[in-house]
Amino acid sequence: MRNTITRKLSTAAAGTVLLALALTGCSGGSPSGSETESSPSAGESQGLQKVVVGVLSIAPSSAMQYGIDQGIFEEHGLDIELQPGTGGAAMLPAVSTGDLQFAVGNPLSVMVAKDKGLDMKIVSGYSNSLAEGADINGVVARKDSGITSFGDLEGKTATVNAVNTQGDLTIMESAALDGANPENINFNELPFPDMEAQLEQGNTDAIWLPEPFLSRALANPDNVLVGHPNQEAIPGMPTMVTFTSGRYAEENPETVTAFQDAVTETLTQAQANTDDVRATLPAFMNMDPAVAADLPMEEFDGELRTEQLEDLGGLMLKYEFVSKEPDVAAMTVQ
């Protein structure tokens, strides 16, 4: 059942990307982003290069706001405008057409887009899951379900926010490593805020949650942590990278280098000052300050973890997320 669901959604996602590309092309947007650059902003009039960066409305994205607040991007000659979104599917075609010059998103989605024909280039690393200890996402089940390991998910339903992403990929590999047949796990989709209620009502057997939803679910004594699938599949796996289009990278090498340097400096400082990054969350995500203060954070690092990304590409091919193994080196800005 999982394969049927996945293939249908993959086809639909590809159609959405192509449709979004067509619609954006009709809107008059420039594939290279030159239209944006031809109309100087106030920042550009002061000697800064204006760039629009797509970010997901999740906690790790706040490191970008931290970098802006600290003046790091300005020091590198960039005037950054963040454009929040709810998912990577909308950002990918927007980056491809130049409506966004850069974006911060899941490397798996970027590699799938490349496999579908979009010319994407990874610019830098951004955030990584934790190789040991309490990770930033995990799988939760009801304590009375009898599910205590990933192998126990065989024949069960696991809920993720979207199939063909890191959630179901790492769960399948974790189950396989535990001796189960991952093809016999049924995956369905729900938004993160809705998952815990569906688990409680018995409409799903397990849920895959990032923070802060993971901590909230585990605060319920009727729930139990099954495990951290990232740590089983690929310890320290990159969860987000920065990326641009191949055309923009070719036509704007100085801006890309400046962005790469600024992001790397931002993430180095963010990792050293995680409390300051958390302090941006109440305004950035409208998060309760008490929740933000204790929120577990991913590891910020601008250096790209190529080895882990290559392992990720291998798993994507193994489970037929892509038609051929991604060439990470070829799709990375050098």
N, C-alpha and C positions, 0 to 999 in steps of 0.2 A: 504493500500500500504506500509505503514511503516513497518508492521510486515513482509511482504514478503521480503523486502529489507534487514531487519535486520537478518532474519534467513539465507538467502543466504550468507550474508557476515560473519555471525558467523561461518557457516560451512566452508567457505573458510579460515577464520582465523585459525580455529582449524587445518585444513589440512596443512596450512603453518607452524604452530608451529611444528606439527608432522614431516613434511618433513625436517624442519630446524634441528630438533633433530637428525633425521636419518643421514643427511648430516654431521652434526658436529661430530656425533659418528664415522662415517667412516673416518673422518679426523685425528683420533687418539687423540683427546682432552680427558682429564681426567675429569670424572664427578665430582670428588672431588676437582679439581684444583691442584692435587698433582704434575702434570707434571710441572706446572708453578713454584711451590715452590721447585722442585728438581733442578732447574737451577738458582742458586743465581745470582741476578743482582748486579750492583755496589752498589745500596742502601743497599742490604742485606749484602754485604761484609763489610759494615760499621755498621752493627748491626740493620738495618731497615728491616722490612718485606715488600716485594714488593707485592702490590695488584693492580689489574686493575679494575677500576670502570666505568661502562657505564653511560653516561649522555646524556640527550636530548639537542639538539642545541637550547635552549630557555633561556631567561634571568635568571630565578631563579637558573639554574645550575651554574651560575657564582659564587655562594656562595662557591661551592667546590673549585674553583680556588682561591678564596679569602683565604680559609683555608690553602691551599697549600702555597700561597704567604706569609702568616703570620707565617708559620712554625708550625702550630698547629698539623698537622698529623705527622710530624717528631718528635715532642715532645712526641707523643704517640707511637713511634716506627714504624711508617708506611711510606713507600715510595709509594706515590699514583701516578698512571698513569691514566689520564682521557681518556676515549675512547668515543668521541662524536658519536651520532647516530641521525637519523631523526625520529625514532619512537620506541615505546616500544615493538612492535611485534618481532623485531630482538633481543632486549636485553633479553627477557624472556628465550628463549631457550639457549642463550649464557651463562646466569647465571646458568641455570639448568645443563649444561654440564661442567661448570667450566672454560670456556674461559674468562668469566668475574667473578670475585669473588664477586663483589657487583654491584648494579646499583641504580640509582635514577629515580623513575618513578611514574606514576599515580597509586594510590592504587586500583582503579577499575580494571585496567588491571591485576594487581597482583592477585586480588581475582578471576577474570575470569579464569586466568591461573590455579590457584589452583583448581577451579571447573572442569577444563578440564583434570586434572590429573598431572599437574606439581607440584612438591614439593617445594613451595616457602615459605620463612620465611621473615616477615617484621622485620627489625632491629631497625628502629627508625622513628620518624616523620621527616619532612623536611620543607615543606611549606604549608601554609593554605590561603584560600581566606579570604577576609575581611568581618566580620560579619555585618558591617554597613558602610554607606558612599559609595564612589565610589569604586566598587570592581575591581578586576584585569581581569575580563572577563565580557562580556555582549552581549545582543542581539540587533542588529541594524536593522532598517527598513527605507524605504524612507518616508519622511515627508508627502507626498501626498498619501500614501498607505492606510491610515485609521487604520493602526496597531498601537495601543497605549498601549496594554497590552498583556500578554501571552495568555489570553483567545482568543484574536483576531487571533491567529495563527491557530485555528481550520480550516481545509479545505485549509490551505496555505502550501507553501513549505519553509522549514527552512534549511539552509545550515550549516553543521558542518564539521570539518576536517575529522572525522571518526565516523560512527555510532557505537552503543554499547559502548560509552564512556561517560564521564561526561557531554559533551555538550547536546546530545539528551536526556540523562536521566534526567538532571535537568530541561530542557525545558519542557519535558512531565509532570513532577511533578508540575512545576510552572503553566502550563496550567490547570492541573487537579484542583489545589488549586483555580484557577480563575473560576472554573465552566465549563470548556471546556472538550471535550472528546479528550484525548491525542492521541488515536489511529487514529484520523482523521488528524493528522499532518504528512505531507510527508517530510521525511528527505533525503537530498542528500549530497554528499561529494565533497569537494574541498579543495585544499591547502589554508591556510590563506591568502597568498599574492594575490590570484586570486579572493577572495570573493567580495570585494568592487566593482570591475568592473562588475561582474555578477549581483550584486544588482542594479547597475546603469542602466544596459541594460534590466532589467526586467526579467531576467532568474531565479530569486529566489525572494521570498517575504521578507526574513529576514536572517541575517547571525549572527553566533555565533563567537565572536572574543576575543582573549586575547590581552594583551598589547604586543607590541606597536601598533598593528593593530587597537585596539579599539579606542584609542585616535585619530589616523589618520582618521578613518572613521567618528568620531563625529566632526572633524574639518570642515567637509563638511556641509554647512548649509542646504543642501537638505536631510540630514540624521537625524534620531532621535533615541534616546536610548529607547528601549522597556522596558528594565529592566535588573537586575542582577540575573540570575536564581539560582546561588549558594545560594544567600541570601534568596531566596524564599523557596528552597527545603531543604537545610541544612546549616544554617548560620555558617560561620567559617569552612566550610568543608575542610579537607585536600586535597590539590591538588597534592602533591608528598610525597613519603616516600622513605626510603632506604630499599633495600631488598637483600637477598641472597638465595641460595638453602638450603633446609633442610639438605642435606648431608654435604655441606660445613660448616654449622653452627654446626653440630654434631662433625665433625672431626677437626675443627679449632676454638674451643671456645675462646681461648685467643685472637686470631686475631679479631674475631667478637666483643668481648668486647672492645678491643682497638679502633676498627673502630667506634663502637657505641659511646664511650666516646669522640672521636675526632670530630665526626660529631656534637654531642650535643654542645660541646664547640665552634666549628666553627659557628654554627647557632646562638648561643647566642651572639657572637661577631658581626656576620653579621647583626643581627637585631638591635644592638646598633650602628652600623656604616654603614648604608645603602648607604651613599654617597661613601664610600670606595668600597663597592660592585659594585655600578654603575660604578666606575672608571675602573673596570676590563672588562666592556662590550665591549669597542671599540676593544680590542685585542681578547677577548674571542669569540665574535660574529661578528666581523668586523662591528660594529654598529657605526653610526655617533656619535661623542662625544656629540654634542648638544642634540641629541635625548636621549642618554644614561643618560645625566645629569638630565633630567626631567622625566625619566621613572617611573611610579608607580610600586611599588614592592609588592610582596606577603609578608605575615608575615612568617618569618623564626622561626622555633621552633623544636628542636630535640625531645621534648616530644610528644608521640603519643596520638592523640585525639581519644581514643578508642570509646567513646560514639558516636561521629560523624561518625566514620567508621562503627559502628554497624548500625546506621541509613542508611548509604550508602548501606550496605549489604541488609537491608530490602527493599530499593527501587529497588535494582538490582533483587531481587526475585519477587517483585511486577510486574516489567515490563519484566520479563523472560530473563534477561541477564544471569542468572545462574539457575541451576536446583535445588539448595537448598541454604538456607541462609548461607552465609559465617560465619565460627566460627573464629572471629577475634583473640580471646585469644589464640586459638590453633595454629594459623599461625603466632604468634608473638614471637620473641626471648625473653625469660624471663631473 
